């Protein structure tokens, strides 16, 4: 018998397995899908933010060439509400009444033979309104204020007592602007009815949820609905909910009894698929003179649409970040006449981290301490809220490695003391403690008589590399070469998967793949359990290893046999097994389940006369647990860093304070970072596999963004003495903000 080495492909910088399809144009996105007889949908949006529809004139539209139907609230059928999810309820069903809740709300749907015909007809629909005064400002008392909307407010110790006993107390308010996700791919839904069977191709990050929602909304059995999302042109969280345009596409297809395609325009993306809500955050921090934190109070208010729910806790992030005996966190939401917000990369954490890490930097100046030393002084060795040891934590190593690579020791602590020619130079840093997110998941694994593996789940790859890392993991778990395994996803008929979001998919799906592959090995061993011809007779899963397409004894790799041999001998074409993963219970495992940690170091250059701001360097050191593909993980952190630069300097969704209209709903007006805005980005991974789950991952999709904005603002203060507490940091702030020495 030949010796066999374990198959090792995880961790290697494997190129994307879907890369060739994408660069050759062979990857079919929802916008590429077409059926014979496909019709097209155009949407009519409201031009007011609050009030009621008093009249709708569709006669001209209905008479135009190619128009098949015009749907409004007057002839739309009543729809059931969608289900609640772990991200909150489904957004309200569209066109169910005459009420206008925000500017850009869908008030009519035009279905026509051609896209240009639908668009032309939509422009002729005339809607009259009875307008009321909209509520648009986060501080407007006319908007309903929801206290503790998530049930996650926290109290630890005695904050007021801690503040009273502090040598130094810092108190300030921090604000962040609304941002819009803006993935490159315009969201598209293609809907096809065949009798009472519904097929949908959608730009979703969660096929399983879209599947369940459409079945409930349209009163169908779940096996009558199938949702595909094989490729999605980005998402950043905007594909996590079943938005009204998806419902309207399905409704239109049922109305005309033909396939329909609905592609949102870029302006419609600004009002139709969520946005990062703007926030106002009040922080009080008290400390001893030696830097020991005695109290943290974090109160956060964010915006919300009038009839929607959006799960995005902010302040609770401060409860687990540092060792502090007295902590209070409070979250609130203000209902406004705005489009429904939703998750955007690092939801809640991006805004909360800016406030907390800026406040800590301000405190360090008040104390005369190095900002890094202050964070190390208050390092949380155990989870501050639960008192349990972390399942893994290498944040101290993040700080140490990051400071060394960045050259933090060269930082002159005096404000404005560092220069590069005429530019003021500033160094800033921030820490990141990202929460763990993992929910149940299922996967299915098979091996056929040709010796190849096939593993699948209903998950979505939004460009993060899920196809690739799961193929790597499957290959290693089955002991097969990478090119002998196929991983498939993006089909709701496959085993249930959670959303691609919250840095939770790799862990949930990877653990399900682990369980499915392990169960498949067990099934092979069951086949030969009493087979006298098999050297594996009587072995358990724990007795064996896999490699080279075979199962063998751990103690003696010469004793084993191949999958194909076993299948041939038993007359089977294929063997299949299912696997399920569930989140680890901290009480059962005796550990606080850790998410990712990171330290961010940023250098800024500021022109003191013109207010120009440049970021030549960013160092990001990340503890993401076991890294399944370092090349793709690094790409994730670089991309998130670019998003963090946008959050810090450029991105702001501007709403007209009188009308509620989004004023900058194009790429010409909504600013995002380009190459010239991004300097050198150095990414390093540290730490060890997490102990809470079999595959040891913690997720890196979100952790790259939080901390960038705070580090930039802190570096700006170090360079200029100007303390910026409002995002984005703009030229006028740099020229007019009051300079301080602390």
C-alpha positions as CSV (number, residue, x, y, z in Angstrom):
1,X,0.0,0.0,0.0
2,X,1.2,3.5,-0.7
3,X,1.8,6.1,2.0
4,X,-0.6,9.0,2.0
5,X,-0.1,12.6,3.1
6,X,-3.0,14.6,4.4
7,X,-4.4,17.0,1.8
8,X,-3.5,20.6,2.8
9,X,-5.0,23.5,0.8
10,X,-6.5,25.7,3.5
11,X,-4.6,28.8,4.3
12,X,-2.9,28.9,0.9
13,X,-3.3,32.0,-1.3
14,X,-5.5,30.1,-3.8
15,X,-6.8,32.2,-6.7
16,X,-10.6,32.6,-6.9
17,X,-12.1,29.6,-8.5
18,X,-14.8,31.8,-10.0
19,X,-12.3,34.3,-11.3
20,X,-12.0,32.9,-14.9
21,X,-15.8,33.0,-15.3
22,X,-16.0,36.6,-14.1
23,X,-13.2,38.0,-16.2
24,X,-14.4,36.3,-19.3
25,X,-18.0,37.4,-18.8
26,X,-19.3,33.9,-18.3
27,X,-20.6,34.4,-14.8
28,X,-24.4,35.0,-15.0
29,X,-25.5,37.8,-12.7
30,X,-29.3,38.3,-12.2
31,X,-29.1,41.1,-14.8
32,X,-27.7,38.6,-17.3
33,X,-30.7,36.2,-16.9
34,X,-33.4,36.3,-19.6
35,X,-36.2,34.0,-20.4
36,X,-38.2,33.7,-23.7
37,X,-40.8,36.5,-23.7
38,X,-39.2,38.4,-20.8
39,X,-41.0,41.7,-20.1
40,X,-39.6,44.7,-18.3
41,X,-40.6,46.8,-15.3
42,X,-40.2,50.5,-14.6
43,X,-41.0,52.0,-11.2
44,X,-42.7,55.3,-10.5
45,X,-41.5,57.0,-7.2
46,X,-43.2,59.5,-5.0
47,X,-42.0,63.1,-5.2
48,X,-43.0,64.0,-1.7
49,X,-41.8,62.6,1.7
50,X,-45.1,62.6,3.7
51,X,-48.8,62.7,2.9
52,X,-51.3,60.7,0.8
53,X,-52.0,60.0,-2.8
54,X,-55.1,61.8,-3.8
55,X,-55.3,60.7,-7.4
56,X,-53.4,58.6,-10.0
57,X,-53.8,59.0,-13.7
58,X,-52.4,56.0,-15.6
59,X,-54.4,56.4,-18.8
60,X,-51.5,57.8,-20.9
61,X,-49.2,55.1,-19.7
62,X,-51.6,52.3,-20.5
63,X,-52.1,53.6,-24.0
64,X,-48.4,53.7,-24.9
65,X,-46.8,51.1,-27.2
66,X,-45.8,47.8,-25.6
67,X,-47.3,48.5,-22.2
68,X,-48.9,45.4,-20.7
69,X,-50.0,46.6,-17.2
70,X,-49.8,49.5,-14.8
71,X,-50.1,48.6,-11.1
72,X,-50.8,51.1,-8.3
73,X,-52.2,50.8,-4.8
74,X,-55.7,50.9,-6.4
75,X,-55.4,47.6,-8.2
76,X,-52.6,45.8,-6.4
77,X,-53.7,42.7,-4.5
78,X,-53.4,42.6,-0.7
79,X,-50.2,40.9,0.3
80,X,-49.3,39.1,3.5
81,X,-46.6,40.5,5.7
82,X,-43.2,38.9,5.4
83,X,-41.6,36.9,8.2
84,X,-39.4,38.2,11.0
85,X,-35.7,37.3,10.6
86,X,-32.7,37.5,12.8
87,X,-32.2,41.0,11.3
88,X,-35.7,42.1,12.2
89,X,-39.0,42.1,10.3
90,X,-39.3,42.2,6.5
91,X,-39.8,45.7,5.2
92,X,-43.5,46.8,4.8
93,X,-45.2,45.5,1.7
94,X,-45.3,48.0,-1.2
95,X,-48.4,49.7,-2.6
96,X,-50.9,48.5,0.0
97,X,-52.4,51.9,0.7
98,X,-52.3,55.5,-0.3
99,X,-49.9,56.7,2.4
100,X,-46.5,58.3,1.5
101,X,-43.8,57.6,4.0
102,X,-40.7,58.9,2.2
103,X,-39.5,60.6,-0.9
104,X,-38.9,58.0,-3.6
105,X,-41.4,55.5,-2.3
106,X,-42.8,53.3,-5.1
107,X,-46.3,54.4,-6.1
108,X,-46.7,52.7,-9.5
109,X,-45.3,49.8,-11.6
110,X,-45.3,49.8,-15.4
111,X,-44.8,46.5,-17.2
112,X,-43.9,46.6,-20.9
113,X,-42.4,44.5,-23.7
114,X,-39.2,46.5,-23.7
115,X,-37.3,48.3,-21.0
116,X,-37.3,51.6,-22.8
117,X,-41.1,51.3,-23.3
118,X,-41.7,50.8,-19.6
119,X,-39.4,53.7,-18.7
120,X,-41.1,56.0,-21.2
121,X,-44.6,55.0,-20.0
122,X,-43.6,55.5,-16.3
123,X,-42.7,59.1,-17.0
124,X,-46.3,59.7,-18.1
125,X,-48.0,58.5,-14.9
126,X,-49.4,61.5,-13.0
127,X,-49.7,61.3,-9.2
128,X,-51.4,64.0,-7.1
129,X,-50.7,64.2,-3.4
130,X,-52.1,65.7,-0.2
131,X,-48.8,66.7,1.3
132,X,-48.0,66.9,5.0
133,X,-44.9,68.2,6.6
134,X,-42.2,65.6,6.7
135,X,-40.1,64.8,9.8
136,X,-36.5,64.6,8.5
137,X,-34.1,65.6,11.3
138,X,-32.7,63.2,13.9
139,X,-33.2,65.8,16.6
140,X,-36.8,66.7,15.6
141,X,-39.1,65.9,18.5
142,X,-42.0,65.3,16.1
143,X,-40.4,62.0,15.2
144,X,-41.2,59.1,17.4
145,X,-38.3,58.2,19.7
146,X,-37.9,54.5,20.5
147,X,-36.0,53.7,23.7
148,X,-34.1,50.5,23.9
149,X,-35.5,49.2,20.6
150,X,-33.2,46.2,20.5
151,X,-33.6,45.1,24.1
152,X,-29.8,45.2,24.4
153,X,-29.1,48.2,26.6
154,X,-26.7,47.3,29.4
155,X,-25.7,48.3,32.9
156,X,-22.6,47.1,34.7
157,X,-21.6,48.5,38.0
158,X,-22.2,52.1,39.0
159,X,-21.4,54.6,36.2
160,X,-22.3,57.7,38.2
161,X,-20.1,56.6,41.1
162,X,-17.3,55.8,38.8
163,X,-17.4,59.2,37.2
164,X,-17.6,60.9,40.5
165,X,-14.4,59.1,41.6
166,X,-12.5,59.8,38.4
167,X,-9.5,62.1,38.3
168,X,-10.4,63.0,34.7
169,X,-13.8,62.9,32.9
170,X,-14.2,63.4,29.2
171,X,-17.6,64.1,27.8
172,X,-18.4,64.8,24.1
173,X,-20.9,64.2,21.3
174,X,-20.0,62.5,18.1
175,X,-22.1,62.4,14.9
176,X,-21.9,60.3,11.8
177,X,-23.7,60.9,8.5
178,X,-25.9,58.5,6.5
179,X,-24.0,56.4,4.0
180,X,-25.4,54.4,1.0
181,X,-24.0,51.0,0.3
182,X,-23.6,51.4,-3.5
183,X,-22.4,48.0,-4.8
184,X,-21.2,48.1,-8.3
185,X,-23.9,45.8,-9.6
186,X,-27.4,47.4,-9.9
187,X,-29.9,45.2,-8.1
188,X,-32.0,43.1,-10.4
189,X,-34.9,40.7,-9.9
190,X,-36.1,38.3,-12.6
191,X,-39.4,36.6,-11.8
192,X,-41.0,33.7,-13.6
193,X,-44.4,32.0,-12.8
194,X,-45.2,28.6,-14.3
195,X,-48.6,27.7,-13.0
196,X,-48.2,28.2,-9.3
197,X,-44.4,27.6,-9.3
198,X,-42.3,30.7,-8.8
199,X,-38.6,31.0,-9.9
200,X,-36.7,34.2,-9.0
201,X,-33.2,35.3,-9.8
202,X,-32.3,38.1,-7.4
203,X,-29.4,40.2,-6.2
204,X,-29.7,38.9,-2.7
205,X,-27.2,38.1,0.0
206,X,-29.6,35.6,1.5
207,X,-31.4,33.2,-0.8
208,X,-33.0,31.2,2.0
209,X,-34.7,34.3,3.4
210,X,-35.9,35.5,0.0
211,X,-37.3,32.1,-0.6
212,X,-39.2,31.9,2.7
213,X,-40.4,35.5,2.4
214,X,-41.8,35.2,-1.1
215,X,-43.6,32.0,-0.2
216,X,-45.3,33.7,2.8
217,X,-46.1,37.0,1.1
218,X,-47.7,35.3,-1.9
219,X,-49.3,32.4,0.0
220,X,-47.3,29.7,-1.6
221,X,-45.9,26.4,-0.2
222,X,-42.2,26.8,0.2
223,X,-41.5,24.0,-2.3
224,X,-43.3,26.1,-4.9
225,X,-40.6,28.8,-4.7
226,X,-37.0,28.7,-5.9
227,X,-34.5,31.6,-5.6
228,X,-31.2,31.8,-7.4
229,X,-28.3,34.1,-6.6
230,X,-25.3,32.4,-8.2
231,X,-23.4,35.7,-8.6
232,X,-24.1,39.1,-7.1
233,X,-22.3,42.3,-8.1
234,X,-21.5,43.3,-4.5
235,X,-23.8,44.1,-1.6
236,X,-22.1,45.5,1.5
237,X,-25.3,44.6,3.4
238,X,-27.8,46.0,0.9
239,X,-28.9,42.6,-0.2
240,X,-29.8,41.3,3.3
241,X,-33.5,42.2,3.2
242,X,-36.3,41.4,0.8
243,X,-36.8,44.9,-0.5
244,X,-40.1,46.2,-2.0
245,X,-38.8,46.1,-5.6
246,X,-38.4,42.3,-5.3
247,X,-42.0,41.9,-4.2
248,X,-43.2,44.2,-7.1
249,X,-41.2,42.2,-9.7
250,X,-42.9,39.0,-8.5
251,X,-46.3,40.7,-8.5
252,X,-45.8,42.1,-12.0
253,X,-44.9,38.7,-13.3
254,X,-48.0,37.2,-11.8
255,X,-50.1,40.0,-13.3
256,X,-48.9,39.7,-16.9
257,X,-48.3,35.9,-16.7
258,X,-44.9,36.4,-18.3
259,X,-41.3,36.6,-17.1
260,X,-40.3,40.0,-15.9
261,X,-37.0,41.7,-15.3
262,X,-36.7,44.7,-12.9
263,X,-33.3,46.5,-12.6
264,X,-33.0,49.4,-10.3
265,X,-31.4,52.6,-11.5
266,X,-28.6,54.1,-9.5
267,X,-30.8,56.8,-8.0
268,X,-33.3,54.1,-7.1
269,X,-30.6,52.2,-5.3
270,X,-30.3,55.2,-3.0
271,X,-33.8,54.9,-1.8
272,X,-34.7,51.3,-2.4
273,X,-32.1,49.0,-0.8
274,X,-31.2,50.6,2.6
275,X,-28.4,52.8,3.8
276,X,-26.3,53.2,6.9
277,X,-28.3,55.4,9.3
278,X,-26.9,58.6,10.6
279,X,-26.2,58.8,14.4
280,X,-25.7,61.1,17.3
281,X,-23.7,59.6,20.1
282,X,-22.9,61.0,23.6
283,X,-20.0,59.5,25.5
284,X,-18.8,60.1,29.0
285,X,-15.5,58.4,30.2
286,X,-13.9,58.7,33.5
287,X,-10.4,57.5,34.5
288,X,-7.7,57.6,37.2
289,X,-4.6,59.7,36.5
290,X,-2.7,56.5,35.7
291,X,-5.2,55.8,32.8
292,X,-7.3,53.1,34.5
293,X,-10.9,53.4,33.2
294,X,-13.5,53.8,35.9
295,X,-16.6,54.5,33.9
296,X,-18.0,54.5,30.4
297,X,-21.4,55.8,29.4
298,X,-22.4,55.5,25.7
299,X,-25.8,56.8,24.5
300,X,-26.6,56.5,20.8
301,X,-29.5,57.7,18.7
302,X,-29.9,56.6,15.1
303,X,-32.5,57.2,12.4
304,X,-35.3,54.9,11.2
305,X,-38.1,54.9,8.7
306,X,-41.6,55.6,10.0
307,X,-43.0,52.0,9.5
308,X,-39.9,49.9,9.4
309,X,-37.7,48.1,11.9
310,X,-33.9,47.9,11.5
311,X,-31.7,45.9,13.9
312,X,-28.5,47.9,14.3
313,X,-27.3,48.2,17.9
314,X,-24.6,50.8,18.4
315,X,-23.8,51.6,22.0
316,X,-23.6,48.0,23.1
317,X,-20.2,47.8,21.4
318,X,-18.8,49.7,24.3
319,X,-19.8,47.1,26.8
320,X,-17.2,44.5,25.7
321,X,-14.3,46.6,24.3
322,X,-12.3,47.4,27.5
323,X,-11.8,46.3,31.1
324,X,-14.0,48.8,33.0
325,X,-16.1,48.0,36.0
326,X,-18.8,50.6,35.4
327,X,-20.4,50.7,32.0
328,X,-23.8,51.9,30.7
329,X,-25.0,51.6,27.1
330,X,-28.2,53.0,25.7
331,X,-29.6,52.8,22.2
332,X,-32.5,54.8,20.7
333,X,-34.1,55.2,17.2
334,X,-35.8,58.3,15.8
335,X,-38.6,57.6,13.2
336,X,-38.3,59.9,10.2
337,X,-39.8,60.3,6.7
338,X,-36.8,58.6,5.1
339,X,-36.3,55.4,3.2
340,X,-35.7,52.3,5.3
341,X,-32.1,52.0,6.5
342,X,-30.4,48.6,6.6
343,X,-27.1,47.0,7.2
344,X,-24.0,48.5,5.7
345,X,-20.5,46.9,6.2
346,X,-19.8,46.7,9.9
347,X,-23.4,48.0,10.8
348,X,-23.5,49.8,14.1
349,X,-19.8,49.0,14.9
350,X,-18.5,51.5,12.3
351,X,-20.3,54.4,13.9
352,X,-19.9,53.3,17.5
353,X,-16.2,52.6,17.1
354,X,-15.7,56.1,15.8
355,X,-17.2,57.6,18.9
356,X,-15.6,55.4,21.4
357,X,-12.1,55.4,19.9
358,X,-12.2,59.1,19.4
359,X,-13.2,59.6,23.0
360,X,-10.4,57.4,24.2
361,X,-7.9,59.4,22.1
362,X,-9.2,62.7,23.6
363,X,-8.9,61.1,27.1
364,X,-5.3,60.2,26.4
365,X,-4.4,63.8,25.7
366,X,-6.2,64.9,28.9
367,X,-4.1,62.3,30.8
368,X,-0.9,63.0,29.0
369,X,-0.6,59.4,28.0
370,X,0.3,57.7,24.8
371,X,-3.0,56.6,23.1
372,X,-1.7,53.1,22.6
373,X,-0.6,52.8,26.3
374,X,-4.1,53.9,27.4
375,X,-5.6,51.0,25.5
376,X,-3.1,48.5,26.7
377,X,-3.7,49.7,30.3
378,X,-7.3,48.8,29.9
379,X,-6.9,45.6,27.9
380,X,-9.8,43.1,28.6
381,X,-8.2,39.8,29.5
382,X,-11.6,38.2,29.9
383,X,-14.9,39.3,28.5
384,X,-15.9,42.4,30.5
385,X,-19.6,41.7,30.4
386,X,-19.7,38.0,31.0
387,X,-16.4,37.4,33.0
388,X,-15.6,34.4,30.8
389,X,-12.3,33.8,29.1
390,X,-12.2,34.6,25.4
391,X,-12.4,31.7,23.0
392,X,-9.4,33.4,21.4
393,X,-8.0,36.9,21.5
394,X,-4.8,38.3,20.0
395,X,-5.6,42.0,20.3
396,X,-2.5,42.7,22.3
397,X,-0.5,41.2,19.5
398,X,-2.4,43.3,17.0
399,X,-1.3,46.4,18.9
400,X,2.3,45.3,19.3
401,X,2.8,44.1,15.7
402,X,0.9,47.1,14.3
403,X,2.9,49.6,16.3
404,X,6.2,48.0,15.2
405,X,5.3,47.9,11.5
406,X,3.8,51.4,11.5
407,X,6.7,52.9,13.4
408,X,4.5,54.3,16.2
409,X,7.7,54.8,18.4
410,X,8.7,57.6,16.0
411,X,5.6,59.6,16.8
412,X,6.3,62.9,18.5
413,X,3.5,63.4,21.0
414,X,3.4,67.1,20.6
415,X,0.5,68.4,18.4
416,X,1.7,69.8,15.1
417,X,5.3,68.8,15.7
418,X,5.7,66.4,12.8
419,X,6.1,67.8,9.2
420,X,6.8,66.6,5.7
421,X,7.8,69.8,3.8
422,X,4.7,72.1,4.0
423,X,2.4,69.3,5.2
424,X,1.5,68.7,8.8
425,X,1.9,65.0,9.7
426,X,-0.2,63.1,12.2
427,X,-0.3,59.6,13.6
428,X,-3.5,58.1,14.9
429,X,-4.6,54.7,16.0
430,X,-7.7,52.8,17.1
431,X,-8.6,49.4,18.5
432,X,-11.4,47.2,17.3
433,X,-13.3,44.5,19.2
434,X,-15.8,43.1,16.7
435,X,-18.7,40.9,18.0
436,X,-19.1,37.3,16.9
437,X,-22.0,36.5,14.6
438,X,-23.0,32.9,13.9
439,X,-26.3,31.3,13.2
440,X,-27.4,27.8,12.2
441,X,-26.4,26.5,8.7
442,X,-26.7,23.4,6.6
443,X,-24.5,21.8,3.9
444,X,-24.5,18.6,1.9
445,X,-21.5,16.7,0.7
446,X,-21.2,13.9,-1.9
447,X,-18.5,11.7,-3.5
448,X,-19.2,10.0,-6.8
449,X,-17.8,6.9,-8.4
450,X,-15.5,9.1,-10.5
451,X,-13.8,10.1,-7.3
452,X,-14.8,13.8,-7.3
453,X,-16.5,15.6,-4.5
454,X,-19.6,17.9,-4.6
455,X,-20.4,20.1,-1.7
456,X,-23.2,22.7,-1.7
457,X,-25.4,25.0,0.4
458,X,-27.8,27.8,-0.4
459,X,-25.3,30.5,0.6
460,X,-24.4,33.5,-1.5
461,X,-21.0,34.7,-2.6
462,X,-21.2,38.5,-2.9
463,X,-17.6,38.7,-4.0
464,X,-15.9,37.8,-0.8
465,X,-14.6,34.5,-2.0
466,X,-17.0,32.0,-0.5
467,X,-16.9,29.8,-3.6
468,X,-13.1,29.5,-3.2
469,X,-12.6,29.1,0.5
470,X,-15.4,26.5,0.8
471,X,-13.9,24.5,-2.1
472,X,-10.6,24.7,-0.3
473,X,-12.1,23.6,3.0
474,X,-14.1,20.8,1.3
475,X,-11.1,19.5,-0.5
476,X,-9.1,19.3,2.7
477,X,-11.8,17.7,4.7
478,X,-12.4,15.1,2.0
479,X,-8.7,14.5,1.3
480,X,-9.1,15.4,-2.4
481,X,-7.1,17.7,-4.7
482,X,-8.6,21.1,-5.1
483,X,-9.6,20.5,-8.7
484,X,-11.4,17.3,-7.8
485,X,-14.0,19.1,-5.6
486,X,-16.8,21.4,-6.7
487,X,-18.5,23.7,-4.3
488,X,-21.8,25.2,-5.3
489,X,-24.2,27.7,-3.8
490,X,-26.8,30.4,-4.6
491,X,-29.8,28.1,-4.9
492,X,-32.5,28.0,-2.3
493,X,-33.2,24.4,-3.1
494,X,-29.9,23.6,-1.6
495,X,-29.5,23.1,2.2
496,X,-30.5,26.2,4.2
497,X,-27.8,28.9,4.7
498,X,-27.8,32.1,6.7
499,X,-27.0,35.5,5.1
500,X,-23.7,36.5,3.7
501,X,-23.2,39.3,6.2
502,X,-22.0,40.1,9.7
503,X,-18.8,38.2,9.2
504,X,-20.7,35.1,10.1
505,X,-21.1,33.1,6.9
506,X,-17.6,31.6,6.7
507,X,-17.9,30.3,10.3
508,X,-21.5,29.1,10.0
509,X,-21.1,27.5,6.5
510,X,-17.6,26.3,7.2
511,X,-18.7,24.4,10.3
512,X,-21.6,23.0,8.4
513,X,-19.3,21.8,5.6
514,X,-17.0,20.3,8.3
515,X,-20.0,18.4,9.8
516,X,-21.2,17.3,6.4
517,X,-17.8,16.0,5.3
518,X,-17.2,14.3,8.6
519,X,-20.6,12.6,8.3
520,X,-19.8,11.5,4.8
521,X,-16.6,9.9,6.0
522,X,-18.6,8.1,8.7
523,X,-21.0,6.8,6.0
524,X,-18.1,5.3,4.1
525,X,-16.9,3.7,7.2
526,X,-20.4,2.3,7.9
527,X,-20.4,0.7,4.5
528,X,-17.2,-1.2,5.4
529,X,-17.9,-1.7,9.1
530,X,-18.3,-5.5,8.6
531,X,-16.5,-5.9,5.3
532,X,-13.7,-8.4,5.8
533,X,-12.1,-7.2,2.6
534,X,-11.7,-3.7,3.9
535,X,-8.6,-2.6,6.0
536,X,-11.0,0.0,7.5
537,X,-13.4,-2.5,9.0
538,X,-14.5,-1.5,12.4
539,X,-12.9,2.0,12.3
540,X,-14.6,5.1,13.6
541,X,-14.3,8.6,12.2
542,X,-11.8,9.5,15.0
543,X,-9.6,6.5,14.0
544,X,-9.0,7.7,10.4
545,X,-7.6,10.5,8.3
546,X,-8.1,11.3,4.6
547,X,-5.8,12.2,1.8
548,X,-5.1,11.4,-1.8
549,X,-8.7,10.4,-2.4
550,X,-8.6,7.7,0.3
551,X,-9.4,7.0,4.0
552,X,-6.7,5.5,6.1
553,X,-5.7,4.6,9.7
554,X,-4.2,7.5,11.5
555,X,-1.8,5.1,13.2
556,X,-0.8,3.4,10.0
557,X,-1.4,5.3,6.8
558,X,-0.6,2.2,4.8
559,X,-3.9,0.7,6.0
560,X,-6.7,2.3,4.0
561,X,-8.6,2.4,0.7
562,X,-10.0,4.9,-1.8
563,X,-13.5,6.2,-2.0
564,X,-13.9,4.9,-5.6
565,X,-12.9,1.4,-4.4
566,X,-15.5,1.4,-1.7
567,X,-18.3,2.7,-4.0
568,X,-17.4,0.1,-6.7
569,X,-17.4,-2.8,-4.3
570,X,-20.8,-1.9,-2.9
571,X,-22.4,-1.0,-6.3
572,X,-23.0,2.6,-5.5
573,X,-22.7,5.6,-7.9
574,X,-22.6,8.1,-5.1
575,X,-22.7,8.6,-1.3
576,X,-24.1,11.8,0.2
577,X,-24.3,13.2,3.8
578,X,-25.8,16.3,5.4
579,X,-24.1,18.5,8.0
580,X,-25.5,21.1,10.3
581,X,-23.8,23.8,12.4
582,X,-25.2,25.6,15.4
583,X,-23.7,28.6,17.3
584,X,-21.5,27.5,20.3
585,X,-23.1,28.2,23.7
586,X,-20.7,30.2,25.8
587,X,-22.0,28.6,29.0
588,X,-21.6,25.1,27.6
589,X,-18.1,25.7,26.4
590,X,-17.1,27.9,29.3
591,X,-15.8,30.7,27.0
592,X,-17.0,33.9,25.6
593,X,-17.2,33.4,21.9
594,X,-14.8,35.9,20.4
595,X,-15.3,37.8,17.1
596,X,-12.4,39.4,15.3
597,X,-10.0,41.9,16.8
598,X,-7.9,44.5,15.1
599,X,-5.6,47.5,15.6
600,X,-5.5,50.3,13.0
601,X,-2.7,52.8,12.6
602,X,-3.0,55.7,10.2
603,X,-0.7,58.5,9.0
604,X,-2.3,61.6,7.6
605,X,-0.8,64.7,5.9
606,X,-2.7,68.0,6.1
607,X,-2.1,71.2,4.2
608,X,-2.8,73.8,6.9
609,X,-3.5,76.5,4.4
610,X,-5.8,74.7,2.0
611,X,-7.3,72.1,4.3
612,X,-6.3,69.2,2.0
613,X,-6.1,65.8,3.7
614,X,-4.1,62.8,2.4
615,X,-3.7,59.3,3.9
616,X,-0.4,57.9,2.7
617,X,-0.3,54.9,5.0
618,X,-2.6,52.5,6.8
619,X,-1.5,49.5,8.9
620,X,-4.2,47.1,9.8
621,X,-3.3,44.1,12.0
622,X,-6.2,41.6,12.4
623,X,-6.9,38.6,14.6
624,X,-9.4,36.7,12.5
625,X,-8.9,33.3,13.9
626,X,-8.0,30.6,11.4
627,X,-7.5,32.2,7.9
628,X,-8.8,29.9,5.2
629,X,-7.2,31.8,2.3
630,X,-4.8,34.6,3.3
631,X,-4.8,36.1,-0.2
632,X,-8.6,36.6,-0.2
633,X,-8.7,37.6,3.4
634,X,-6.1,40.3,2.8
635,X,-8.2,41.5,-0.1
636,X,-11.2,41.8,2.2
637,X,-9.3,43.9,4.7
638,X,-7.9,46.2,1.9
639,X,-11.4,46.6,0.5
640,X,-12.8,47.4,3.9
641,X,-10.0,49.8,4.6
642,X,-11.0,51.7,1.4
643,X,-14.6,51.7,2.7
644,X,-13.3,53.1,6.0
645,X,-11.5,55.9,4.2
646,X,-14.8,56.7,2.5
647,X,-16.6,56.6,5.8
648,X,-14.0,59.0,7.3
649,X,-13.6,61.5,4.5
650,X,-16.1,61.3,1.7
651,X,-19.3,59.4,2.0
652,X,-22.5,61.3,3.0
653,X,-26.0,60.7,1.7
654,X,-27.4,64.2,1.7
655,X,-31.2,64.6,2.2
656,X,-32.8,67.9,1.3
657,X,-34.1,69.2,4.7
658,X,-37.3,70.6,3.2
659,X,-38.4,67.9,0.8
660,X,-36.7,64.7,2.0
661,X,-35.3,64.1,-1.5
662,X,-31.8,62.5,-1.7
663,X,-29.8,65.2,-3.3
664,X,-26.7,63.3,-4.4
665,X,-28.1,60.0,-5.6
666,X,-25.5,59.4,-8.4
667,X,-21.9,58.4,-8.6
668,X,-21.2,61.9,-9.9
669,X,-22.4,63.4,-6.6
670,X,-22.0,60.7,-4.0
671,X,-18.2,60.6,-3.3
672,X,-16.4,57.3,-2.8
673,X,-12.6,56.7,-2.6
674,X,-10.7,56.2,-5.7
675,X,-7.1,55.1,-6.2
676,X,-5.7,58.5,-5.6
677,X,-7.4,58.6,-2.1
678,X,-5.8,55.4,-0.9
679,X,-2.1,55.2,-0.1
680,X,-0.2,52.1,1.1
681,X,-2.3,49.6,2.9
682,X,-0.4,47.1,5.0
683,X,-2.4,44.1,6.3
684,X,-1.1,41.5,8.8
685,X,-2.9,38.6,10.4
686,X,-2.0,37.4,13.8
687,X,-3.5,35.0,16.4
688,X,-4.5,31.3,16.3
689,X,-7.5,29.3,15.3
690,X,-10.5,30.1,17.6
691,X,-11.3,27.3,20.1
692,X,-15.1,27.7,19.9
693,X,-15.7,25.8,16.6
694,X,-14.1,23.0,14.7
695,X,-12.6,25.1,11.9
696,X,-11.5,27.9,14.1
697,X,-12.5,30.9,11.9
698,X,-13.9,34.2,13.2
699,X,-14.7,36.1,10.0
700,X,-12.9,39.1,8.5
701,X,-15.5,40.7,6.2
702,X,-16.4,43.5,8.6
703,X,-13.5,44.1,10.9
704,X,-11.4,45.9,8.3
705,X,-13.7,49.0,8.3
706,X,-14.2,50.0,12.0
707,X,-11.3,51.9,13.5
708,X,-10.3,53.6,10.2
709,X,-12.4,56.7,10.7
710,X,-11.4,57.1,14.4
711,X,-7.7,56.6,13.6
712,X,-8.0,59.2,10.8
713,X,-9.7,61.7,13.1
714,X,-7.2,61.0,15.8
715,X,-4.3,61.5,13.4
716,X,-5.9,64.8,12.2
717,X,-5.9,66.0,15.8
718,X,-2.3,65.0,16.3
719,X,-1.3,66.9,13.1
720,X,-3.4,70.0,13.5
721,X,-4.8,70.2,17.0
722,X,-8.3,70.2,15.4
723,X,-10.6,67.7,17.1
724,X,-13.2,66.5,14.5
725,X,-16.2,64.8,16.0
726,X,-18.4,64.6,13.0
727,X,-18.1,62.3,9.9
728,X,-17.3,62.8,7.1
729,X,-14.3,65.0,7.8
730,X,-14.5,67.8,5.3
731,X,-12.3,70.6,4.1
732,X,-14.3,73.3,5.9
733,X,-14.0,71.4,9.2
734,X,-10.2,71.3,8.8
735,X,-10.1,75.0,8.1
736,X,-12.6,76.2,10.8
737,X,-12.7,73.6,13.6
738,X,-11.2,75.0,16.8
739,X,-7.7,73.8,17.5
740,X,-7.1,72.4,21.0
741,X,-4.1,71.0,22.9
742,X,-6.0,68.0,24.2
